[in-house]
Amino acid sequence: MSSNHELKEVTITELQQMYKDGLITVREVVKEYIHRIKNIDQGENGLGSVLEINPESLEIADRLDGQGYDEQQLLYGVPVLIKDNIDTADRMHTSAGSLALADSIALEDAELIKALRAQGAVILGKTNMTEFANYMTEHMPNGYSSRGGLVLNPYDRQKDPSGSSSGSGAAVAADLCVASIGSDTCNSILGPGSAHGVVGFRPSTGAISQQGIIPISFTLDTAGPFTRTVEDAALMYAALTGKPVVRDSMESIKGKVIGYNTWEAKDREDRLPWADEAVRELEKAGAIIERFELPETPYVNDLMKYEFKYAMNKYLAGLPKDYPIKTLKDIIEFNKKEPTKTLRYGQILLEDAQENTTGNLDEALYLDILKDRKEKMRQLRELFQGMDFCILYSFNNILQYTALPGITIPYGLQENGLPAVLQLAALTDEKLLENAYIVERTIGKRIGPRLKK
């Protein structure tokens, strides 16, 4: 078996057909991905996207091989990497990239991990991330953590890997797993999906359980998958939620009404010419384009600030009784003891949340923000009515603020060699996936990075 050739860019459906036909074993697949991680990702010249390989991964593979292919399991034998802020009850750690939690092993799986295991997935390892999902300090590089160092963009190691789920996005782009899980509070799935030329799916808030995820804001947080195709994202979403798989209806783009965000200004220097080109392609194929402007969301940072201390203290209280870190204050004090290791960029946001919020969610501004959010949810849903889906290019976190889903669709490469990626949004997860299939089929194009082994 030349597994390296057979597994390159393999999809979930293709991999499971190989299992069904007896062409490969789960152990062989897991060993191949572990080999790729050690070759491409680890060491001095590696990408740094994987923090640790699950020491139980081959045991899981052997159990699945002994059981035999099960077509009832959506993810039978699929190796999945998990962001390091998601609990796994095995011999791996859950640290959110911090040294304060570097020795923390969860008492039980997060709900979403239970769902993945029930569907036959192999939890392959943990991915590096921006420490505490980028809610630690200002000016920390995306993808940097005290525990794991810096995640590098596989397309260009000098470029931003984007968002706190940078390791999860880079690992899928570099073909170190079939799929991965990230989390998104403010652009941490859509950002890495765009930076790494993969499908990053941020489901509507509440679709996937937040239980067992190191939090920032329970109002904004959600987990979601990174894959290389929309079909794989739909399969992962079904496994994570227990909902039916959204299949490709094979509908045409013709007649579809697509909203296109006008970026609130016509002369922005950071406009993406290829995005306008993609819209023209869709219009040429028969889509109807309606341009619109997004409302402002000025309170996202305040919302995170007020919910962070409350949510973090609640999570930490559930760690094993003998674990020394029990509160946000404990994390801050731990970091102060070895600042050269833990505070390379400081901890301004941690200290601000600790010192300037009650942790009881009773501040007047916080309550006003919830009212504003409710109004923005109404406005955006009204705006999206009559549109099949929207193409958005504004990182003001309006989708996160209003609990709506978003997804990234690769569209080839830009002139500088970095991925060109469309960002789509719709009113429901199902509607978004249905239309993502159509866009992928009509103009989608994934080009993987050229990797040096």
Summary of the structure (lengths in Angstrom):
residues: 453
radius of gyration: 21.1
end to end distance: 20.8
largest distance: 63.8
contacts: 1629
relative contact order: 0.13
helix: 38%
strand: 15%
